[in-house]
Amino acid sequence: MDLRRGFFRLWIVASLIWIGAVLTVEYRDTAIPSLTKSCSELLDFTADRTGEKLGPADTVKCDRVWQEERIRIAGMTLGPPFVFLVAGLLLAWVVGGFRPDGKGRGDAL
């Protein structure tokens, strides 16, 4: 039984499920900005506090927020799979160091 190959395939499947779940949640988000609504849609709204229509300055502010939101979404989508991959590789390297007769794959280090 090849545990390395099995755990790597498990990581691939779990990562794809994670990425799909995060993107599904983000796609269903109805806030502005989101993956389905752009900041330009704000021009159709009226501010509750002032009763004035939102203008181009509000769209610019929204675009800045959306840039930060994209970074957050990318980190939330790709971060956990990357962390688990690195943790698995490190664990395999450590366990390989305990194999007798130099059969471990990390002997060169």
N, C-alpha and C positions, 0 to 999 in steps of 0.2 A: 504494500500500500504506500503510495507516494503522498505523504502528508503535505509537503510543500505545494505541490500542484493542487491538491484538494483545498487547502486554505486560501491559495491565490484565487481559485475559481469562486470560492465562497465570498472573498473580498470583492471580486468583480460583480457578482450578483447583488450583494448587499449595497454596494456603491451605486449601482444602477437604480435599485429600488429607492435609495435615499435621494438621489438626484431627481428622479421622477416625482417623488412625493413633495420635495421642496418646490419644484417648478410648478406642480399642480396647485399647491397652496398659493404661491405667488401669482399664478395666472388668474385664480379666482378672486384675487384682491380687487375690490372695487374702488379703492381710494385713489386719489390723484396726488402724486403720480403713481402709476403702477405699470405692470407689463402690458396692460390692455388699454390704459387711458393716459394720454399725453398731457403735458402741462398747458398746451394751447386750449384745452377744454375749459380752463379756468375763466377764459374771457366771456363765457356764457353765464357766469354766476354773478350774484350780487353779495357783497359782504354783509353778514348779519349785523355786525356792530354799527357800521356807518350807513348802510343802505345804498352804498355806491357800487357801481359795476367794477369788477376787478379789471385791472389794466395790464399793459405790457410789463411793468415793473414787477407785478405779482408773478407773471410767467417766468421772469428771469430768476426770481427767488425760488420758484418751484423747480426750475432746471438745476439750480445748485443743490437743492435737497435731493433731486433725483439722481444726480451724480453720486452722492454719498450713499444713497439707497442701493444703487447698482453694485457698489463695492461691498456693502453689507450682504446683499443677496449672493454674490459670487463667493464670499467667504463662508456663508452659511451652507452653500451648496457643495463647494469643493473642499472646504476645510476638514470636516470630519472624515471623509474617505482618505484624504492625504495623511491625516494623523494616524489612522488605523493602519495604513500601508507601512508607514515608517515604523510604527510600534511593532508590527508583525515582522518586518525585516530585521529589526534589532533583536527581537526575541529569538528568531531563527539563528541569527549570528551567535548569540549567547549560548543557546542550546547546542549549536554545532561545535562550540569550543569544549564541550564536555564529552565529546565522542572519543573513544579510545583509539590508539594507534594512528593518530593524525588524520583520521577520516573526516574530520570536520571541515566545512567549506571556508571557515574563517581563519585558517591557520597562518595565512600569509601576513596577517596583521599582528 
